[in-house]
Amino acid sequence: MPNEFDVAVIGAGMAGIIAARDLSQKGHSVVLLEARDRMGGRTYTDHAFNGELDLELGGGYVHWTQPHVWRELQRHGMSLKPPMEGGRFYWLADGAVHSGGSEDLYGTVIPLVQRLFADARARFPMPFEVDLLENREIEEETVEDRINSLNLSNYERDVLEGLLAGVIHSCKKQGIAQLLQAAATTFGDFTAFFETAGSWGIQGGTKQLISAIMAESNVELRLSTPIRAVVDNGSGVTITTREGQLINAWSAVVALPLNTLGDVKIHPDLPPAARSMIERRNPVMAHKIWVRVKGEIEPFSMVAPPGKHPINAARFEKHHNGDTLIMCMCADAAALDPADLHAVQAALRKFIPEIEVVDTACHDWVADEFSKGGWMMHRPGTLTTGPALFRKPHGNIYFAGGDVATWGIGSIEGAMASGALAARDLSMALGQGRHRF
Ligand SMILES: Cc1cc2nc3c(=O)[nH]c(=O)nc-3n(C[C@H](O)[C@H](O)[C@H](O)COP(=O)(O)OP(=O)(O)OC[C@H]3O[C@@H](n4cnc5c(N)ncnc54)[C@H](O)[C@@H]3O)c2cc1C
């Protein structure tokens, strides 16, 4: 097996797959090294409920306003699945469950969201340049600090935190800056960001999209190949697998989750601000659980503030073979065992007392050694310093990934965008048509 390539791409998530495809299409020889026995990383379309249904156990919602995602979908003739409309809303606030139509919940929460993100566009006038302005005074501000500054009643606070629960793990641990940048990408409107981030699935699933991208790539894919070291010796890069195999390349694209980067030796070491981002880690330790409940129940959605209920967002997905499928997000994975059907049922019964849980499907992204967490959310203090450093070439090593992206951070869009940028920069550096191996 030849072990010399122009480029070694490490990690076959969306970032690595796009980088590898783009580089191979520029004529470079590319090896794609992936630790797991499958591609896709934190996107994972799996056969659930005895193979009856294909479900997205990781990232799955995308939008036509996301330029990289939309270009890939169009390029491969793929479309989107419309989200559920209407249904009854339930929300846990000030110790009680409330219910009503969407206008009852959104009537309260939209003015609060507007106040929370009032300065989004002023702070990030060009959201695609995350470090354009000096935003030091908000960099250290947590989501909790920002909410405290609004002087809300307990009820308002819980409604607002409940609405944020789909993306928040902890208001204490997360900075407000990333949410402001996210709102700025959708014209300063955070409710538009919610639609972008969590409503429309891909027809055929992320798996089909990955197959389509790989079908137009001329890449040598090596699955079940965890990497333990990436060493730049100045004139090239040597990659060492966990089994001790050496792979030489002119350059490498490291497209790994932030929380696994500490397990891989990178030489020379990264600048202190980038190293600090790795050490402080992505705080999101969340679960996405698909729940099958008995019978065809009415469409509904529910939200509850992080820390105040084990399930923080749930939504009717569809009826299936006489039962109902519900998608649940748990801000704190430790608060609910997805395999404990009684516990899941008890958490849902707080809102819909008669609900009967038949089965669940979930991938534990927190325990998985190749992710060690969920979608990326910056801790206070790292948004405008860390990602900008990861964007720059580190000698012959380039970084990509939704976690270190400067645009679409924590999303499939961010992963694709950063993979495409790394491939472009690297290809320019290699010089079109100039191959070492
Ligand atoms: C539960 C959940 C729900 C989400 N929902 C959404 C959503 O609806 N919409 C959205 O846009 N985003 C969502 N996200 C976020 C989105 O999935 C990620 O931002 C995106 O998939 C990250 O892609 P990536 O390529 O940067 O990283 P990853 O997908 O994590 O890919 C990194 C790859 O590196 C591999 N790897 C790790 N360590 C090693 C090693 N030592 N050697 C070799 N390979 C290694 C991993 O196996 C993996 O394949 C969600 C994430 C989770 C976990």
The ligand as an SDF file (V2000), in Angstrom:
LIG
                    3D

 53 58  0  0  0  0  0  0  0  0999 V2000
  -26.6240   15.3490   18.3490 C   0  0  0  0  0  0  0  0  0  0  0  0
  -26.1530   16.3870   17.3530 C   0  0  0  0  0  0  0  0  0  0  0  0
  -27.0790   17.1090   16.6390 C   0  0  0  0  0  0  0  0  0  0  0  0
  -26.6640   18.0710   15.7220 C   0  0  0  0  0  0  0  0  0  0  0  0
  -27.6040   18.7280   14.9720 N   0  0  0  0  0  0  0  0  0  0  0  0
  -27.1980   19.5070   13.9590 C   0  0  0  0  0  0  0  0  0  0  0  0
  -28.1330   19.9870   13.0090 C   0  0  0  0  0  0  0  0  0  0  0  0
  -29.3220   19.6550   13.0600 O   0  0  0  0  0  0  0  0  0  0  0  0
  -27.6770   20.7900   12.0070 N   0  0  0  0  0  0  0  0  0  0  0  0
  -26.3580   21.1110   11.8930 C   0  0  0  0  0  0  0  0  0  0  0  0
  -25.9950   21.8430   10.9560 O   0  0  0  0  0  0  0  0  0  0  0  0
  -25.4380   20.6360   12.7590 N   0  0  0  0  0  0  0  0  0  0  0  0
  -25.8270   19.8220   13.7720 C   0  0  0  0  0  0  0  0  0  0  0  0
  -24.9070   19.2690   14.5980 N   0  0  0  0  0  0  0  0  0  0  0  0
  -23.4940   19.6480   14.4300 C   0  0  0  0  0  0  0  0  0  0  0  0
  -22.8660   18.9840   13.1980 C   0  0  0  0  0  0  0  0  0  0  0  0
  -23.2080   17.6210   13.1780 O   0  0  0  0  0  0  0  0  0  0  0  0
  -21.3470   19.1600   13.2740 C   0  0  0  0  0  0  0  0  0  0  0  0
  -21.0180   20.5240   13.4420 O   0  0  0  0  0  0  0  0  0  0  0  0
  -20.6510   18.6790   12.0080 C   0  0  0  0  0  0  0  0  0  0  0  0
  -21.1550   17.4280   11.5830 O   0  0  0  0  0  0  0  0  0  0  0  0
  -19.1590   18.5790   12.3180 C   0  0  0  0  0  0  0  0  0  0  0  0
  -18.4830   18.0700   11.1870 O   0  0  0  0  0  0  0  0  0  0  0  0
  -16.8960   17.9490   11.2570 P   0  0  0  0  0  0  0  0  0  0  0  0
  -16.4730   17.3110    9.9950 O   0  0  0  0  0  0  0  0  0  0  0  0
  -16.3020   19.2340   11.6390 O   0  0  0  0  0  0  0  0  0  0  0  0
  -16.6110   16.9770   12.5220 O   0  0  0  0  0  0  0  0  0  0  0  0
  -17.0490   15.4700   12.7090 P   0  0  0  0  0  0  0  0  0  0  0  0
  -18.3130   15.1950   12.0180 O   0  0  0  0  0  0  0  0  0  0  0  0
  -16.9860   15.1570   14.1490 O   0  0  0  0  0  0  0  0  0  0  0  0
  -15.9200   14.6480   11.9220 O   0  0  0  0  0  0  0  0  0  0  0  0
  -14.6550   14.4260   12.4910 C   0  0  0  0  0  0  0  0  0  0  0  0
  -14.2020   13.0290   12.0870 C   0  0  0  0  0  0  0  0  0  0  0  0
  -12.9270   12.7960   12.6930 O   0  0  0  0  0  0  0  0  0  0  0  0
  -12.8870   11.4390   13.1040 C   0  0  0  0  0  0  0  0  0  0  0  0
  -11.8510   11.2810   14.1130 N   0  0  0  0  0  0  0  0  0  0  0  0
  -11.8670   11.6520   15.4160 C   0  0  0  0  0  0  0  0  0  0  0  0
  -10.6900   11.3730   15.9980 N   0  0  0  0  0  0  0  0  0  0  0  0
   -9.8980   10.8100   15.0420 C   0  0  0  0  0  0  0  0  0  0  0  0
   -8.5630   10.3310   15.0150 C   0  0  0  0  0  0  0  0  0  0  0  0
   -7.7650   10.3390   16.1040 N   0  0  0  0  0  0  0  0  0  0  0  0
   -8.0640    9.8390   13.8510 N   0  0  0  0  0  0  0  0  0  0  0  0
   -8.8370    9.8210   12.7110 C   0  0  0  0  0  0  0  0  0  0  0  0
  -10.1250   10.2640   12.6960 N   0  0  0  0  0  0  0  0  0  0  0  0
  -10.6340   10.7630   13.8320 C   0  0  0  0  0  0  0  0  0  0  0  0
  -14.2750   11.1810   13.6190 C   0  0  0  0  0  0  0  0  0  0  0  0
  -14.5670    9.7870   13.6640 O   0  0  0  0  0  0  0  0  0  0  0  0
  -15.1290   11.9310   12.5990 C   0  0  0  0  0  0  0  0  0  0  0  0
  -15.5200   11.1070   11.5300 O   0  0  0  0  0  0  0  0  0  0  0  0
  -25.2880   18.3120   15.5320 C   0  0  0  0  0  0  0  0  0  0  0  0
  -24.3430   17.5680   16.2560 C   0  0  0  0  0  0  0  0  0  0  0  0
  -24.7670   16.6110   17.1520 C   0  0  0  0  0  0  0  0  0  0  0  0
  -23.7430   15.7910   17.8990 C   0  0  0  0  0  0  0  0  0  0  0  0
  1  2  1  0
  2  3  1  0
  2 52  2  0
  3  4  2  0
  4  5  1  0
  4 50  1  0
  5  6  2  0
  6  7  1  0
  6 13  1  0
  7  8  2  0
  7  9  1  0
  9 10  1  0
 10 11  2  0
 10 12  1  0
 12 13  2  0
 13 14  1  0
 14 15  1  0
 14 50  1  0
 15 16  1  0
 16 17  1  0
 16 18  1  0
 18 19  1  0
 18 20  1  0
 20 21  1  0
 20 22  1  0
 22 23  1  0
 23 24  1  0
 24 25  2  0
 24 26  1  0
 24 27  1  0
 27 28  1  0
 28 29  2  0
 28 30  1  0
 28 31  1  0
 31 32  1  0
 32 33  1  0
 33 34  1  0
 33 48  1  0
 34 35  1  0
 35 36  1  0
 35 46  1  0
 36 37  1  0
 36 45  1  0
 37 38  2  0
 38 39  1  0
 39 40  1  0
 39 45  2  0
 40 41  1  0
 40 42  2  0
 42 43  1  0
 43 44  2  0
 44 45  1  0
 46 47  1  0
 46 48  1  0
 48 49  1  0
 50 51  2  0
 51 52  1  0
 52 53  1  0
M  END
$$$$
